[in-house]
Amino acid sequence: MLNGYGSTILDGAWLTLQLALSSIAVAIFLGLLGAAFRLSPIKWLALLGEAYATVIRGIPDLVLILLIFYGGQDIVNRVAPLLGYNDYIDINPFIAGVGTMGFIFGAYLSETFRGAFMAIPKGQAEAGAAYGMSNLQVFFRILVPQMIRFAIPGFTNNWLVLTKATALISVVGLQDMMFKAKNAADATREPFTFYLAVAGLYLVLTSVSLLALRFLEKRYSVGTKAADL
């Protein structure tokens, strides 16, 4: 059915999954950092966090991908000679893709995490401090577990969007399943067949993710209804 390109498409699907998982790891880190900045009492940190979230969310993903990939590569090759390195540096498309997608979706997750932290009653942190917990203990033992419960719905949406947006990285030469599907379609002149196969693989990936995240949401919601009552 796929004219011998099935294994090639599956290899690309595995690379796509690696890209998505690596990117969400970077996005989670930047999202937490961005949320911390936006909630900070230090004004310039709060403004920096707001600027990051506002600017990145206001520019199309494809424009940012091209801007960061090509612009970043140009900056690196301008700075390298100043540091004594005169050879041309070609940034790995996978590393560039992970950094770019993580940077973009870190802005979206910063809003998700900020809202989740704000949904936690202030008395929770105060109670932890009253029991003699340090700030780090209060953060990791009290705030983070509750934040996760509030953040999962928004996180789920961002993960699904990020997973689908990985298809855009093929424009910078990453040989993901979209890139390989295009090559196969050009070689066989059967674009519908290969793009339909890729659509099916994305649907499988997002459906499995949705089931897993719904299970996680239920897991973190255990006992909360009874506590609310």
N, C-alpha and C positions, 0 to 999 in steps of 0.2 A: 504493500500500500504506500509506503514512504520511499519506494525505489532505492532501498539500501541505506537511506539516511537516518533510519530510526535510532541507531546507536549514537550517531553524531548529535542528534537532537537531545537525546537523554544525557549525553556528556554536557551539553550546554545547559540543560535543566539543573544538573548538579552544581555547575558553576553559578547559576542564578540563585540557587538556594544558599550557597556559601556567601555570595554577595549580599543577599538579604539579611542573613544572620549576622554577618560581620558589621553591616551598616547599622542594624538596629542596636547592636552593642555600643557603637560609637554614639548613636543618637540618644541612647539612654543616659550615657555619661554627660553629654552636652546638655540634654534636657534637664537633668538634675542640677547641673551647674547653672544653667540659665534660670531655672526656677528659684534657686538659692539667691542668685543675684537680684531677681525681680522682687523677692520678698525681703531683701536686705534693708536694714534701717539706714545703711550708708547710701546717700543719695546718688553718688556717681556710679556705684555698682548697680543700683536699681535702674538708672537711666541706660546703662550699658546693656543690661539684660532686656529691657524693653526695646531698645534699638535693634538688637539681634533678632528678637522674635518678630518685630514689625517689618523690618526690611526683608528678611528672608521669606516670610510668609506672603509678602506682597509682590514677589518676582516669580514668574513661571519656572518650574523645575528645569525644563530643557534649557532655558536661557542661563540659569545658574550653572548647570552641568557644563555647558560650553565655555562659560566665562571662567569658572574655577579651573577646569582642565587645561584649556589653552592659555589662559591668563596666568595660572599658577606655574605652568611649565616655562612660560616666558620669564617670569620673575626669578625662578630657580636658576635658569641659564644666564640671567643677568648678574645674579648675586655670586654664583659659583666662581667666576674669574677673579672676583674681589677677594675670594678666600684661597686663591692659588690653584683652583681646579679649572683647567681650560677645555676639557673634553665636553662634548654636548651631552646633556642629561636627558634621557627619554623616560618620562615617568611611566611606570607600569600601569596599564589601564585598570587592572583590578584594584590596586592600591588607590588610584585616583577615584575610581568608582565608589569604593568604600568610604573614603574621606568625604567625597562630595555628597553622597546620599546621607551619610551620618550627619554632616553639617546642616543639610537642609531640614531633615526630619528632627534634628535636635531642637530646632526652633519651634516646631509643632508640639513636640513632647514637653517643652518647657511650659507651654500653656496648660497642657494636660496635668503635669505634675504640680504646677502652681495652684490650679483649682482644687486638686486633691488635697494638698497641704492645708489650704484655706478652709476646706470642709471639715477638718478635724477640730473639735472644740478646744479652745485654748486651755481649758481646765485640765486636759490630759497631760500636757507638758508641765503645767504647774504642779500637778499631783506627783509626777515623776521626780521633779526637783525637791518636793517636800519629803519624799522618801529617801533623799540623799543621793539620787542618781546624778552622774555627771551629765553635761550637755550631750556628749556623744552617746552615752547610754540612753538618754531620753530620746535622742534622734533615732537610733537604730532599733531600740526595743519597744518604743511606744509609737513614735510618729510614722516610721517607715512601714510597718505592717498595716497600719490603718490607711496610710496613703495609697498603698498598693490596691487595697479594696476599692477605694474611690477612683483610682486611676485606670483600672482594667478596661472599662468600657471605652474610654477615649484612646487608651493604648491599643486596643484591638482595632479600632478604626484606622489609626495611624500605621499599624503594622500591615494591614491589608492594602492600604494605599501605597506604602513603601514597596511591598512585594510586587505590585503591578508596575510601579514606576521604575523598577530595575530594568525594564525593557528599554528605557531611554538611554541607558549606558552603552548600548550597542553602537550609538552614533560616534563614540570615541574609540571604537575598535575592540572593545571587550567581546570575546567570542562566547557570549552567553547563548541561550537557546534562541533568542530573537535574531541574533547575528547569524547563527548557523541555519536557521530557518530561511532567512533571506538568501543566503548563499545557495541553499538547496533549491529554493524557488526559482532563482535566476538560472540555475544549471538545468533544471527539468522543465521550466516554464509551467509549473503547476503551483502558483502562489496560494491558491485557496486551500489546497491539501495541507501544506506545511503550516500556514498561519492558523488553520483550524486545529491542527495538532498542538501547536503552541498555546492556543486559547484553552484547549482542554487541559493541558498541563498546568497552566496558571490557575484554572478553576479547581483542579485537584489540590494544588498547594494552598490556595486560600481557604478552601472548604475544610481541609484537615486542620489548618491553623485556627479557624473559627471554632471548630469543635474543641480543640485543646484549650483555647482561651476561655471558652464558656465553662468548661470543667474547672479551670483555675478560678474563674469568677465565683462559681458556686462554692468552691473549696474555701475561699477567703470570706465568703458570706455566711458560713456556718455559725449559727448562734447569734448573729447580729439582729435578726428579727425578734428573737426572744428577748434580747437585751433592750431593744427599742421599746418593747411593750412594758 
